[in-house]
């Protein structure tokens, strides 16, 4: 979805939301004997609009980000074995968990280095020391 379309939808939904807030405060709440003064209604609506703008900005920034698959240059990156590599297991690299394969066995806590990547499977080798 393009930015302009997203903005139009956000503005329209904010108008509808504020209209519903006004409807609830002026029509529904008095039915239960809850009376909010006009300045309270204005404060609620302004707060809601500020929240809508903040959510729109954060959401747009997240939606406009480029999709990144894997790590940009994963070869040579070091990580730690999470599930024993005999010959396949799990490793943790830069906070991400990866399925990994090693021609040499490696135990939990041992440091590894990435040799290559094929899809979501990493080919690694142990570097010797245990973390």
trRosetta pair geometry for C-beta under 8 A, 3 or more apart (Angstrom, degrees):
i j d omega theta_ij theta_ji phi_ij phi_ji
1 5 5.2 -117 -176 85 93 124
1 6 5.3 112 125 -61 117 94
1 63 7.7 -27 58 169 97 142
2 5 4.8 90 61 10 83 104
2 6 6.9 -148 96 -6 42 90
3 6 5.6 -58 -147 38 31 113
3 7 6.3 33 155 -22 67 105
3 60 6.8 64 -128 -151 90 120
3 64 7.4 23 -80 -84 105 121
4 7 5.6 -53 -148 34 32 112
4 8 6.5 32 154 -19 65 104
5 8 5.8 -53 -149 35 32 111
5 9 6.4 30 154 -15 65 107
6 9 5.9 -57 -148 39 29 110
6 10 6.2 31 153 -21 64 109
6 56 7.9 144 147 -156 101 95
6 60 6.4 137 125 -102 147 99
6 63 7.4 166 -110 84 158 157
7 10 5.6 -55 -146 37 30 113
7 11 6.3 29 157 -18 66 105
7 56 7.7 79 -112 -173 62 132
8 11 5.9 -54 -147 36 29 109
8 12 6.3 26 156 -15 64 109
9 12 5.9 -57 -145 40 30 109
9 13 6.1 25 158 -15 66 110
10 13 6.0 -57 -142 40 27 106
10 14 6.2 29 156 -21 63 108
10 52 7.0 146 -180 169 96 104
10 56 4.8 72 -153 -112 152 127
11 14 5.7 -56 -148 35 29 112
11 15 6.5 31 153 -21 63 103
12 15 5.8 -53 -151 32 32 112
12 16 6.5 29 152 -15 64 106
13 16 5.6 -53 -147 39 36 112
13 17 6.2 39 152 -23 67 106
13 52 8.0 -178 98 -146 93 128
14 17 5.6 -51 -144 36 32 113
14 18 6.3 30 158 -17 65 104
14 48 7.8 154 -154 133 86 96
14 49 6.3 79 -174 -118 124 74
14 52 4.7 104 -108 170 115 164
15 18 6.0 -56 -147 37 28 107
15 19 6.3 30 153 -20 63 108
16 19 5.6 -55 -147 37 31 114
16 20 6.4 30 154 -19 64 105
17 20 5.8 -56 -150 36 31 110
17 21 6.5 34 151 -21 64 103
17 48 6.4 -157 128 163 118 132
17 52 7.1 163 61 -81 150 136
18 21 5.5 -49 -149 33 35 114
18 22 6.5 36 152 -18 65 102
18 45 5.2 66 -143 -143 104 101
18 48 6.3 162 -90 93 79 135
18 49 6.8 18 -77 -64 126 95
19 22 5.8 -53 -150 36 32 111
19 23 6.3 34 151 -21 64 107
20 23 5.4 -51 -144 37 34 115
20 24 6.2 33 157 -18 66 105
21 24 5.9 -56 -148 37 29 108
21 25 6.2 20 158 -13 65 111
21 41 7.7 149 135 -157 100 82
21 44 6.1 -167 173 127 133 118
21 45 6.0 165 93 -89 141 79
21 48 6.2 -144 -49 -22 161 166
22 25 6.0 -60 -142 42 27 105
22 26 5.8 6 167 -2 67 118
22 41 6.7 72 -114 -172 71 122
22 45 7.1 24 -62 -80 90 126
23 26 6.4 -66 -133 47 20 96
23 27 5.5 -25 -178 22 63 121
23 28 7.2 53 134 -11 71 102
24 27 6.9 -67 -113 53 14 83
24 28 4.7 -35 -149 35 58 125
24 29 6.3 69 151 -27 69 96
25 28 7.7 4 -33 48 13 85
25 29 5.5 -8 -139 14 38 134
25 36 5.2 -63 -160 52 109 130
25 40 8.0 -171 -158 105 139 99
25 41 5.1 153 124 -109 158 105
25 44 7.0 153 -69 59 149 156
26 29 7.8 53 -3 39 11 98
26 30 7.3 -9 176 -8 31 118
26 41 7.5 39 -56 -111 89 149
27 30 7.0 -77 -163 33 13 103
27 31 7.4 18 149 -26 54 107
28 31 5.7 -53 -166 19 38 118
28 32 7.6 11 151 2 67 101
29 32 6.1 -67 -159 46 42 97
29 34 4.1 -81 -179 80 96 104
29 35 7.2 155 123 -82 108 29
29 36 6.5 19 106 -3 158 102
30 33 7.0 33 -166 -94 44 25
30 34 6.9 -114 -77 61 30 55
30 35 6.0 50 -100 -88 82 77
36 40 4.3 -120 179 94 96 134
36 41 5.7 122 116 -57 114 81
36 44 7.5 16 162 -18 152 139
37 40 4.9 101 59 5 71 104
37 41 7.3 -132 104 -5 40 88
38 41 5.4 -52 -150 35 37 114
38 42 6.4 38 151 -19 68 102
39 42 5.5 -48 -146 36 36 113
39 43 6.3 40 151 -21 65 105
40 43 5.5 -53 -147 37 32 114
40 44 6.4 35 152 -20 65 104
41 44 5.7 -51 -147 35 31 112
41 45 6.3 28 155 -16 64 107
42 45 5.8 -57 -146 40 30 109
42 46 6.2 29 156 -17 66 108
43 46 5.9 -54 -142 38 28 109
43 47 6.2 29 157 -19 63 108
44 47 5.9 -58 -149 38 27 111
44 48 6.3 28 153 -20 63 108
45 48 5.6 -54 -147 36 31 113
45 49 6.4 30 155 -19 65 105
46 49 5.7 -54 -148 36 32 111
46 50 6.4 33 154 -19 65 104
47 50 5.8 -53 -148 35 32 111
47 51 6.4 33 152 -17 64 107
48 51 5.7 -55 -149 38 31 113
48 52 6.3 35 151 -23 65 106
49 52 5.5 -51 -146 34 33 115
49 53 6.5 35 154 -20 65 102
50 53 5.8 -53 -151 33 32 111
50 54 6.5 31 152 -17 65 106
51 54 5.8 -56 -148 37 32 111
51 55 6.2 28 156 -15 67 108
52 55 5.9 -55 -144 40 29 108
52 56 6.1 33 155 -22 64 108
53 56 5.6 -54 -147 35 29 114
53 57 6.4 28 156 -19 64 105
54 57 6.0 -56 -149 35 29 109
54 58 6.4 22 157 -12 64 109
55 58 6.0 -58 -144 42 30 107
55 59 5.8 28 159 -17 66 114
56 59 5.9 -60 -141 43 25 109
56 60 6.0 25 161 -20 64 110
57 60 5.9 -55 -142 36 25 109
57 61 6.4 27 158 -19 61 107
58 61 5.9 -57 -152 35 29 112
58 62 6.5 24 153 -15 64 108
59 62 5.7 -59 -149 38 32 109
59 63 6.1 24 157 -15 68 110
60 63 5.7 -57 -140 42 31 107
60 64 6.0 24 162 -16 66 113
61 64 6.1 -61 -141 40 24 106
61 65 7.0 43 154 -43 58 95
62 65 6.0 -39 -160 1 33 116
68 72 7.1 -54 -158 -61 118 83
70 74 5.9 -65 163 -37 113 137
70 117 6.3 103 -154 169 155 159
70 120 7.5 -160 -80 -106 103 59
71 74 4.2 114 67 -77 109 91
71 77 6.5 22 97 -33 158 164
71 93 7.1 -86 -26 120 147 123
71 94 6.6 107 -95 37 137 145
71 96 7.6 -173 -52 39 105 146
73 76 7.3 -12 144 45 96 108
73 77 7.5 141 110 -44 67 107
74 77 5.2 -68 -163 13 53 130
74 93 7.3 70 -148 132 100 156
74 114 5.2 -64 148 120 87 163
74 117 5.2 54 74 -39 137 138
74 122 7.0 -110 148 -115 136 114
75 114 5.6 -129 -120 110 34 101
75 115 6.8 -5 -137 164 87 20
75 116 6.1 7 -98 -96 106 46
75 117 7.2 -120 -60 -8 78 95
76 113 6.7 -19 -148 -173 31 104
76 114 6.5 -38 23 66 21 87
77 93 5.6 75 129 -164 123 128
77 94 7.1 -49 -174 -24 135 111
77 113 7.3 159 82 -152 33 61
77 114 4.9 15 54 20 81 123
78 93 7.5 171 105 -125 27 94
78 111 6.0 3 -175 -175 112 104
78 112 6.9 161 -153 83 64 43
78 113 5.2 -33 -97 -97 75 71
78 114 7.6 -141 -78 -1 28 79
78 127 6.9 -22 -128 -10 114 149
79 91 4.7 93 108 160 132 112
79 92 5.5 -175 -175 85 111 45
79 93 3.5 -73 -79 -83 135 78
79 94 7.4 -75 -94 -8 103 59
79 98 7.6 68 95 33 176 118
79 111 7.4 160 87 -152 30 62
79 112 5.6 -22 67 62 78 91
79 113 8.0 149 21 -93 68 28
79 114 7.2 53 5 -42 109 96
79 124 7.6 -73 50 -123 107 146
80 91 6.6 160 80 -160 35 78
80 92 5.2 -14 60 56 87 96
80 109 6.5 -19 -171 -141 109 28
80 110 7.2 149 -154 76 64 32
80 111 6.0 -42 -98 -100 65 55
80 112 7.1 149 -109 16 14 86
80 131 5.3 -67 -115 34 121 145
81 84 6.7 49 164 -106 129 30
81 85 5.8 -102 -127 -16 125 101
81 89 6.5 33 -158 103 99 136
81 90 7.5 110 -166 86 58 54
81 91 5.6 -49 -104 -104 45 80
81 100 7.9 -114 -114 62 76 141
81 106 4.9 -171 -69 125 150 112
81 107 6.4 138 90 104 149 25
81 108 5.5 -134 109 -115 99 31
81 109 6.4 -36 63 27 91 25
81 110 4.8 18 14 53 125 81
81 111 7.9 -118 -7 -65 84 11
81 112 5.9 93 -54 -24 85 119
81 126 7.8 -16 -41 -102 128 96
82 89 7.4 -178 67 147 66 103
82 90 4.4 -51 69 105 108 102
82 91 6.0 162 6 -118 90 19
82 92 5.0 90 -50 -27 119 98
82 97 6.4 -39 19 -128 163 100
82 108 6.7 13 -174 -130 17 87
83 89 4.2 -158 99 -172 83 99
83 90 3.9 59 24 30 107 97
83 108 6.9 0 -107 -88 19 96
84 89 5.1 -156 91 -98 35 153
84 105 7.3 -2 179 -169 97 91
84 106 7.0 179 -155 89 57 55
84 107 5.5 -16 -113 -125 93 50
84 108 5.9 -58 -62 -39 70 78
85 88 6.7 -35 -147 -147 67 7
85 89 4.1 -116 -82 24 52 119
85 91 7.5 11 -63 -58 118 100
85 100 6.1 -50 -104 99 119 105
85 101 7.3 138 -156 -148 107 21
85 102 4.2 44 154 27 140 121
85 104 7.9 47 106 92 119 54
85 105 6.2 168 92 -151 76 43
85 106 4.2 26 41 45 116 93
85 112 7.4 88 -19 -85 153 146
85 124 7.2 -104 -113 72 161 114
85 126 7.6 -171 56 -58 138 101
86 89 6.7 62 14 -46 62 115
86 105 5.1 24 -99 -124 77 101
87 101 5.8 37 133 -160 96 76
87 102 5.7 -147 -169 68 79 56
87 103 6.4 8 -145 -109 130 24
87 105 7.0 -95 -98 -84 59 63
88 99 7.0 7 -176 179 102 92
88 100 7.0 171 -151 90 60 45
88 101 5.0 -23 -100 -99 81 75
88 102 7.9 162 -87 20 35 65
89 99 7.8 -175 106 -152 23 58
89 100 6.1 -22 70 63 65 88
89 102 7.8 -26 27 14 98 105
89 106 7.5 -136 42 69 139 91
90 97 5.8 -4 -174 -171 115 101
90 98 6.9 151 -155 77 65 40
90 99 6.2 -45 -100 -103 67 47
90 100 6.6 115 -134 17 17 92
91 97 7.4 157 82 -152 37 54
91 98 5.3 -22 64 63 86 93
91 100 4.4 31 -2 -13 115 146
91 112 5.7 -77 -124 49 141 139
91 122 6.7 -76 44 66 130 138
91 124 6.3 78 -37 -23 161 166
92 95 7.1 3 -180 -119 98 11
92 96 7.0 160 -154 77 61 34
92 97 5.6 -30 -98 -95 74 63
92 98 7.6 159 -95 17 24 78
93 96 5.8 -29 69 62 70 87
93 98 5.9 -4 18 3 110 127
93 114 7.0 25 -102 -45 156 124
93 122 7.7 110 -9 -67 145 171
98 120 7.0 -157 -147 175 83 74
98 121 7.9 132 171 -133 95 25
98 122 5.0 43 142 -5 136 126
99 120 6.2 59 36 128 107 92
99 121 5.4 -49 96 -108 103 68
99 122 7.1 155 87 19 49 79
100 112 7.1 91 164 120 161 163
100 121 7.1 141 -108 -167 28 63
100 122 4.4 -30 -109 70 84 98
100 123 7.4 153 -161 -93 75 15
100 124 4.8 -2 -171 6 127 124
101 121 6.1 24 -7 176 110 110
101 122 7.2 177 24 87 68 48
101 123 5.5 -29 71 -107 94 64
101 124 7.2 144 69 23 41 75
102 105 7.1 140 96 -96 116 16
102 106 5.6 28 65 -1 166 113
102 112 7.0 -104 -83 -134 137 132
102 123 7.4 134 -88 -165 47 55
102 124 5.1 -47 -81 77 99 79
102 125 6.1 140 -140 -99 101 37
102 126 6.6 67 -167 -30 151 82
103 125 7.4 -12 38 -102 89 86
104 125 6.4 57 31 -146 115 74
104 126 5.6 -99 95 16 121 108
105 126 8.0 -1 97 -25 36 139
106 110 4.6 -139 -173 77 96 139
106 112 5.9 42 -169 -78 173 112
106 124 7.7 -54 7 107 154 115
106 126 4.2 170 -95 -76 116 118
107 110 5.3 96 60 -18 63 120
107 130 7.3 -14 76 -110 103 119
109 130 4.9 42 119 -170 103 94
109 131 5.3 -146 -177 58 74 72
110 126 5.4 -16 146 -137 130 113
110 127 7.9 167 164 46 87 66
110 128 7.8 -163 -163 96 103 10
110 129 7.4 159 -147 97 68 33
110 130 5.0 -49 -93 -104 64 72
110 131 7.2 152 -120 7 12 80
111 126 7.2 104 83 -160 53 66
111 127 4.8 -46 104 52 101 110
111 128 7.3 -18 61 54 100 51
111 129 5.6 15 21 70 120 78
111 130 7.3 -166 -6 -108 77 21
111 131 5.5 99 -56 -38 91 105
112 124 4.3 35 165 165 128 132
112 125 6.6 156 -158 77 83 29
112 126 5.4 -56 -102 -100 76 46
112 127 6.4 164 -121 -5 21 87
113 124 6.4 155 76 -158 35 83
113 125 5.8 -22 60 62 87 81
113 127 5.2 82 -20 -57 105 113
114 117 6.8 6 -178 -56 124 91
114 122 5.3 -68 -127 -168 103 121
114 123 7.3 93 -163 73 65 52
114 124 5.4 -50 -102 -99 47 85
115 123 4.7 -61 63 107 107 95
115 124 6.1 174 1 -108 86 25
115 125 5.7 70 -47 -12 115 100
116 122 7.6 168 90 -157 41 57
116 123 4.7 9 56 47 82 117
117 121 7.2 153 -158 84 59 48
117 122 5.4 -28 -104 -107 78 67
117 123 7.2 -149 -74 17 30 78
118 121 5.3 -17 69 67 84 98
118 123 7.1 50 0 -24 99 105
